[in-house]
Amino acid sequence: MSDDETAGDRSVTLASGARMPLIGFGTWRLTGRKAYRAVRTALDAGYRLIDTATMYENEKEVGRALRDSGVPRDRLFVTTKLHPSDAGRERATIEASLAALGLDHVDLWLVHWPPDDRVGTRTWEQFLAARDAGLATSVGVSNYGIDQIDRLVAATGEAPAVNQVPWAPPLFDADLLAASMQRGVALEGYSPFKRTDLADLALVAVADRHGVSPAQVVLRWHVQHRVVAIPKSGTPRRIADNLDVFGFELSEADMRMLDGLGA
Ligand SMILES: NC(=O)c1ccc[n+]([C@@H]2O[C@H](COP(=O)([O-])OP(=O)(O)OC[C@H]3O[C@@H](n4cnc5c(N)ncnc54)[C@H](OP(=O)(O)O)[C@@H]3O)[C@@H](O)[C@H]2O)c1
């Protein structure tokens, strides 16, 4: 596997100028040795974006896998997230995440959900301060709506670099995609498979035509929409296959069919 996961057609450029790989590795529900092994397997397969969160309770294992992989730090894109219950102790929380990961900064720090006031302006101000202090190269949010993002921008003048939201063909939302792009917010989708019927006959037909799996079609659909995908797998074969989506291209008709799967 080549080490070009940040090359132009495989990454999006964030508002900061930093590049974010279009396919990353999700680690929710992977803990302990399983988390370590899966992240090592993913890094060996060529993934460079690793998605964790304080809530996943695996930052230590992720950090050890990052170190043991031998992949240079500047090739990695590491994301972690603040649980809303840690609102009010943002600085201490990112410092604890960095200590667990064994890093001096993350590439992306996300507000995992909107905190209690439904927008989290104070938390967002703390995120911007942490970014300015060099603890995170980019900061963003997760599970936010456009109205909530607009309120953060109104309060601070700064939009999140990324919004991580549930995303899959049945959830396709052209308005959210366009509104995010207009605001310079990169969309990152989570749960690409849990939210898709991988046995859907139309999806299977597209996969068969391209000689790939339905899961690979779903991830390629993300890539062609320039939406970052972070599939999770604990299965080595699937981990490799989920990154192997740059050798085929979906037609416009395929894309439209997938966009309409939820209709
Ligand atoms: N921000 C948030 O609130 C939020 C919420 C949910 C998730 N996330 C992030 O997004 C990541 C991905 O979402 P997710 O873990 O919920 O779900 P997912 O990636 O959609 O689905 C994972 C499931 O799909 C299976 N799978 C993986 N590759 C497959 C393939 N090629 N063919 C068929 N099945 C396959 C996995 O099985 P095996 O493991 O057995 O292979 C696992 O059961 C998470 O790990 C986490 O990092 C963020």
PDBQT file of the ligand as one rigid body, heavy atoms in Angstrom, charges set to zero:
ROOT
HETATM    1  N1  LIG A 301     -19.331  11.297  16.360  1.00  0.00    +0.000 N 
HETATM    2  C1  LIG A 301     -20.177  10.361  16.728  1.00  0.00    +0.000 C 
HETATM    3  O1  LIG A 301     -21.148  10.595  17.471  1.00  0.00    +0.000 OA
HETATM    4  C2  LIG A 301     -19.965   8.949  16.236  1.00  0.00    +0.000 A 
HETATM    5  C3  LIG A 301     -20.994   8.005  16.382  1.00  0.00    +0.000 A 
HETATM    6  C4  LIG A 301     -20.782   6.714  15.887  1.00  0.00    +0.000 A 
HETATM    7  C5  LIG A 301     -19.579   6.394  15.282  1.00  0.00    +0.000 A 
HETATM    8  N2  LIG A 301     -18.566   7.337  15.172  1.00  0.00    +0.000 N 
HETATM    9  C6  LIG A 301     -17.261   7.004  14.546  1.00  0.00    +0.000 C 
HETATM   10  O2  LIG A 301     -17.508   6.430  13.271  1.00  0.00    +0.000 OA
HETATM   11  C7  LIG A 301     -16.893   5.144  13.199  1.00  0.00    +0.000 C 
HETATM   12  C8  LIG A 301     -17.678   4.227  12.273  1.00  0.00    +0.000 C 
HETATM   13  O3  LIG A 301     -19.007   4.079  12.683  1.00  0.00    +0.000 OA
HETATM   14  P1  LIG A 301     -19.547   2.761  13.415  1.00  0.00    +0.000 P 
HETATM   15  O4  LIG A 301     -18.453   2.056  14.116  1.00  0.00    +0.000 OA
HETATM   16  O5  LIG A 301     -20.728   3.209  14.203  1.00  0.00    +0.000 OA
HETATM   17  O6  LIG A 301     -20.154   1.881  12.245  1.00  0.00    +0.000 OA
HETATM   18  P2  LIG A 301     -19.723   1.346  10.786  1.00  0.00    +0.000 P 
HETATM   19  O7  LIG A 301     -18.297   1.659  10.499  1.00  0.00    +0.000 OA
HETATM   20  O8  LIG A 301     -20.785   1.807   9.877  1.00  0.00    +0.000 OA
HETATM   21  O9  LIG A 301     -19.964  -0.186  10.958  1.00  0.00    +0.000 OA
HETATM   22  C9  LIG A 301     -19.144  -1.049  11.671  1.00  0.00    +0.000 C 
HETATM   23  C10 LIG A 301     -19.717  -2.441  11.450  1.00  0.00    +0.000 C 
HETATM   24  O10 LIG A 301     -19.613  -2.774  10.052  1.00  0.00    +0.000 OA
HETATM   25  C11 LIG A 301     -18.908  -3.993   9.917  1.00  0.00    +0.000 C 
HETATM   26  N3  LIG A 301     -18.072  -3.889   8.719  1.00  0.00    +0.000 N 
HETATM   27  C12 LIG A 301     -16.894  -3.225   8.573  1.00  0.00    +0.000 A 
HETATM   28  N4  LIG A 301     -16.420  -3.348   7.333  1.00  0.00    +0.000 NA
HETATM   29  C13 LIG A 301     -17.304  -4.090   6.643  1.00  0.00    +0.000 A 
HETATM   30  C14 LIG A 301     -17.350  -4.577   5.310  1.00  0.00    +0.000 A 
HETATM   31  N5  LIG A 301     -16.383  -4.280   4.425  1.00  0.00    +0.000 N 
HETATM   32  N6  LIG A 301     -18.418  -5.347   4.937  1.00  0.00    +0.000 NA
HETATM   33  C15 LIG A 301     -19.401  -5.630   5.815  1.00  0.00    +0.000 A 
HETATM   34  N7  LIG A 301     -19.411  -5.205   7.100  1.00  0.00    +0.000 NA
HETATM   35  C16 LIG A 301     -18.370  -4.450   7.509  1.00  0.00    +0.000 A 
HETATM   36  C17 LIG A 301     -18.085  -4.142  11.180  1.00  0.00    +0.000 C 
HETATM   37  O11 LIG A 301     -17.892  -5.495  11.481  1.00  0.00    +0.000 OA
HETATM   38  P3  LIG A 301     -16.470  -6.110  11.982  1.00  0.00    +0.000 P 
HETATM   39  O12 LIG A 301     -15.848  -5.143  12.948  1.00  0.00    +0.000 OA
HETATM   40  O13 LIG A 301     -16.902  -7.397  12.604  1.00  0.00    +0.000 OA
HETATM   41  O14 LIG A 301     -15.635  -6.318  10.742  1.00  0.00    +0.000 OA
HETATM   42  C18 LIG A 301     -18.984  -3.486  12.224  1.00  0.00    +0.000 C 
HETATM   43  O15 LIG A 301     -19.959  -4.413  12.676  1.00  0.00    +0.000 OA
HETATM   44  C19 LIG A 301     -16.874   4.699  14.677  1.00  0.00    +0.000 C 
HETATM   45  O16 LIG A 301     -16.009   3.619  14.890  1.00  0.00    +0.000 OA
HETATM   46  C20 LIG A 301     -16.447   5.987  15.333  1.00  0.00    +0.000 C 
HETATM   47  O17 LIG A 301     -15.054   6.192  15.163  1.00  0.00    +0.000 OA
HETATM   48  C21 LIG A 301     -18.767   8.612  15.626  1.00  0.00    +0.000 A 
ENDROOT
TORSDOF 0
